[in-house]
Amino acid sequence: MKSAIWILLLLSISCTRSNQPAIVEVPVLPDRQLNAAFVIVDGTYNTELVAPMDVLQHTAFHTPHGIKVFTVAPTHDTVTTFEGLRLLPDFAMATDSLPAIDFLVVPSAQHSLDTDLTNPALIEFVRTHGRQALYVMSLCDGAFVLAKAGLLDAHVCTTFPADIVRFREAFPQLAEVREQVSFVHDRSAITSAGGARSYEAALYLVEALYGRDVARKVGSGLVIDWNLASVPHYRTPF
């Protein structure tokens, strides 16, 4: 299934090197339910978790084969976000048998630039499952975790605007870190600037998979007037 989706995706996307690439005209149209795993740790930021989760979860109301979302944390203990929201994880990384992960989503967290990067269990989980997923997506400084796991080597990507210089310095193996974009799509990696822009990266993925009409319906349900052409983004020719 993974190779079939990739073949269709490559046929469906018209790519350019401008910041305003052509809109995806032919969706992949998955023939089964897809799963999106959100990696959560203490200090996860609310917006970078909830925004893409909202978007992906709402596909279930607009297409027969929508996306099932769930959270994965180091343990089953309550995760407290940076803003104080208390979350009960659906799965624990080390102890649970997980559903197949089609999309691995890494929201930013308070320690995405420091102690999360020295957590071997977290990085190994992201590395292993990210390599197996159809897509990996980071929001804001979640890109640091993807890069530490080796999933962005030789990729064009982006991160939170204030941390772009630090990102480049920390990971010289990146092909390029783009500025002044909402998100970057390079092969199986989608990286987002984060914040309110987190909605846009997720809506882009929905449009690539299910088409413009479904993406606009999902956006409408969230009171977002979705139009990919108006969003500053970058997609590599691949």
C-alpha positions as CSV (number, residue, x, y, z in Angstrom):
1,M,0.0,0.0,0.0
2,K,2.8,2.4,0.8
3,S,4.4,2.0,-2.6
4,A,1.1,2.4,-4.3
5,I,0.3,5.6,-2.6
6,W,3.8,7.0,-3.4
7,I,3.4,6.1,-7.1
8,L,0.1,7.9,-7.3
9,L,1.4,10.9,-5.3
10,L,4.4,11.3,-7.6
11,L,2.0,11.2,-10.6
12,S,-0.4,13.6,-9.1
13,I,1.8,16.5,-8.0
14,S,3.1,19.2,-10.3
15,C,6.2,20.7,-8.7
16,T,8.2,23.9,-9.1
17,R,10.9,25.6,-7.1
18,S,8.8,28.7,-6.4
19,N,7.3,29.5,-3.1
20,Q,3.9,29.2,-4.7
21,P,3.9,25.7,-6.4
22,A,1.0,24.4,-8.4
23,I,-1.9,23.0,-6.5
24,V,-2.3,19.2,-6.2
25,E,-4.8,18.5,-8.9
26,V,-5.2,14.7,-8.6
27,P,-5.6,13.3,-5.1
28,V,-4.3,9.9,-4.0
29,L,-7.7,8.8,-2.7
30,P,-6.7,6.1,-0.1
31,D,-8.7,2.9,-0.2
32,R,-8.5,2.2,3.5
33,Q,-8.5,4.1,6.8
34,L,-5.2,5.7,7.6
35,N,-3.7,6.2,11.0
36,A,-1.9,9.3,12.4
37,A,0.1,9.0,15.5
38,F,0.9,12.2,17.5
39,V,4.0,12.0,19.7
40,I,3.3,13.8,22.9
41,V,5.6,14.5,25.8
42,D,5.5,16.8,28.8
43,G,5.7,20.4,27.7
44,T,4.0,19.8,24.3
45,Y,2.5,23.0,23.0
46,N,-1.3,23.0,22.6
47,T,-1.6,24.5,19.2
48,E,1.0,22.3,17.5
49,L,-0.8,19.3,18.8
50,V,-4.5,20.3,18.5
51,A,-4.3,22.1,15.1
52,P,-3.1,19.2,12.9
53,M,-5.1,16.7,15.0
54,D,-8.3,18.7,14.4
55,V,-7.7,18.8,10.6
56,L,-6.7,15.1,10.2
57,Q,-9.5,13.8,12.4
58,H,-12.2,15.8,10.6
59,T,-11.4,13.9,7.3
60,A,-13.6,11.1,8.8
61,F,-16.7,13.3,8.2
62,H,-15.9,14.1,4.5
63,T,-14.5,10.9,2.9
64,P,-15.2,7.2,3.3
65,H,-11.6,6.4,4.3
66,G,-10.7,9.2,6.8
67,I,-7.8,9.4,9.2
68,K,-7.9,7.9,12.7
69,V,-5.8,9.9,15.1
70,F,-4.2,8.8,18.4
71,T,-1.5,9.9,20.8
72,V,1.7,8.1,21.8
73,A,3.7,9.0,24.8
74,P,6.7,7.6,26.7
75,T,4.4,6.0,29.2
76,H,0.7,5.9,30.1
77,D,1.2,8.6,32.7
78,T,-0.6,11.9,32.2
79,V,1.1,14.3,29.9
80,T,0.9,18.0,30.8
81,T,1.2,20.4,28.0
82,F,3.2,23.7,28.3
83,E,-0.1,25.5,28.8
84,G,-1.3,23.1,31.5
85,L,-3.7,20.9,29.5
86,R,-3.6,17.3,31.0
87,L,-3.7,14.5,28.5
88,L,-4.1,10.8,28.8
89,P,-2.1,9.1,26.1
90,D,-3.7,6.4,24.0
91,F,-0.5,4.3,23.7
92,A,2.9,4.0,25.5
93,M,6.0,3.8,23.3
94,A,7.8,1.1,25.0
95,T,5.1,-1.2,26.3
96,D,2.2,-1.2,23.8
97,S,1.5,-2.9,20.5
98,L,0.7,0.0,18.2
99,P,-1.6,0.2,15.2
100,A,0.2,0.7,11.8
101,I,1.3,4.3,11.7
102,D,0.8,6.0,8.3
103,F,1.6,9.5,9.5
104,L,3.9,10.2,12.4
105,V,3.3,13.7,13.7
106,V,5.8,15.4,16.1
107,P,4.4,18.6,17.6
108,S,6.9,20.9,19.3
109,A,7.4,20.8,23.1
110,Q,9.1,22.9,25.7
111,H,12.3,20.8,25.5
112,S,12.4,20.0,21.8
113,L,15.7,21.9,21.5
114,D,17.4,20.3,24.5
115,T,16.5,17.3,26.7
116,D,14.1,15.7,24.3
117,L,17.0,15.4,21.9
118,T,19.0,13.4,24.4
119,N,16.1,11.1,25.2
120,P,17.2,7.8,23.4
121,A,13.8,6.1,23.7
122,L,12.0,9.1,22.2
123,I,14.5,9.5,19.3
124,E,14.6,5.8,18.6
125,F,10.8,5.6,18.5
126,V,10.6,8.6,16.1
127,R,13.4,7.1,13.9
128,T,11.9,3.6,13.7
129,H,8.3,4.6,13.1
130,G,9.1,7.6,11.0
131,R,11.1,5.4,8.5
132,Q,8.1,3.1,8.2
133,A,5.4,5.8,7.8
134,L,4.1,7.2,4.6
135,Y,4.8,10.7,6.0
136,V,6.4,12.4,8.9
137,M,5.2,15.8,9.9
138,S,6.7,18.2,12.4
139,L,5.2,21.4,13.8
140,C,7.4,24.3,14.9
141,D,10.5,22.9,16.8
142,G,9.3,19.3,16.4
143,A,11.6,19.5,13.3
144,F,14.6,19.3,15.7
145,V,13.3,15.9,16.9
146,L,12.9,14.7,13.3
147,A,16.3,15.9,12.4
148,K,17.9,14.3,15.5
149,A,16.3,11.0,14.4
150,G,17.9,11.3,11.0
151,L,14.6,11.7,9.1
152,L,15.5,15.1,7.6
153,D,19.0,14.3,6.3
154,A,19.6,15.9,2.9
155,H,16.0,17.3,3.0
156,V,14.7,20.9,2.5
157,C,12.7,21.8,5.6
158,T,11.6,24.6,8.0
159,T,10.9,25.2,11.6
160,F,9.8,27.9,14.0
161,P,11.1,31.2,12.5
162,A,13.1,32.3,15.6
163,D,15.0,29.0,15.7
164,I,16.0,28.7,12.0
165,V,19.6,29.8,12.6
166,R,20.0,27.3,15.5
167,F,18.4,24.6,13.4
168,R,20.9,25.1,10.6
169,E,23.8,25.1,13.0
170,A,22.7,22.0,14.9
171,F,22.0,19.9,11.8
172,P,24.4,20.8,9.0
173,Q,23.3,17.6,7.1
174,L,20.1,19.3,6.2
175,A,19.9,20.3,2.5
176,E,18.3,23.7,3.2
177,V,16.2,25.4,5.8
178,R,13.6,27.6,4.2
179,E,12.5,30.9,5.7
180,Q,9.2,32.9,5.3
181,V,7.2,29.8,4.5
182,S,4.3,28.2,6.3
183,F,5.5,24.7,5.5
184,V,7.9,22.7,3.4
185,H,7.2,19.3,1.7
186,D,10.2,17.3,0.7
187,R,9.6,13.6,-0.2
188,S,8.0,11.9,2.9
189,A,8.7,14.9,5.2
190,I,6.4,17.9,5.8
191,T,7.8,20.5,8.2
192,S,5.8,23.5,9.5
193,A,6.7,26.8,11.0
194,G,4.1,26.0,13.7
195,G,1.7,28.1,15.6
196,A,-1.5,28.9,13.7
197,R,0.4,27.8,10.5
198,S,0.1,24.2,11.8
199,Y,-3.4,24.1,10.4
200,E,-2.0,24.8,6.9
201,A,0.5,21.9,6.8
202,A,-2.2,19.5,7.8
203,L,-4.7,20.8,5.3
204,Y,-2.1,20.5,2.6
205,L,-1.7,16.8,3.5
206,V,-5.4,16.4,3.3
207,E,-5.6,18.0,-0.1
208,A,-2.7,15.8,-1.4
209,L,-4.5,12.7,-0.2
210,Y,-8.2,13.4,-0.7
211,G,-8.4,16.4,-3.1
212,R,-9.1,20.1,-2.9
213,D,-12.8,19.7,-2.2
214,V,-12.3,17.5,0.9
215,A,-9.6,19.9,2.2
216,R,-11.9,22.9,1.7
217,K,-14.7,21.1,3.5
218,V,-12.4,20.3,6.4
219,G,-11.2,23.9,6.5
220,S,-14.8,25.2,6.4
221,G,-15.7,23.1,9.4
222,L,-12.8,24.8,11.3
223,V,-13.8,28.2,9.9
224,I,-10.7,28.3,7.7
225,D,-11.1,29.5,4.1
226,W,-8.6,27.0,2.7
227,N,-6.8,28.0,-0.5
228,L,-3.3,26.4,-1.0
229,A,-2.4,29.0,-3.6
230,S,-2.5,31.7,-1.0
231,V,-0.3,30.0,1.5
232,P,3.5,30.6,1.3
233,H,5.0,27.1,1.0
234,Y,7.7,25.2,-0.7
235,R,7.6,21.8,-2.3
236,T,10.7,20.1,-3.8
237,P,10.7,18.5,-7.3
238,F,10.8,14.8,-6.5
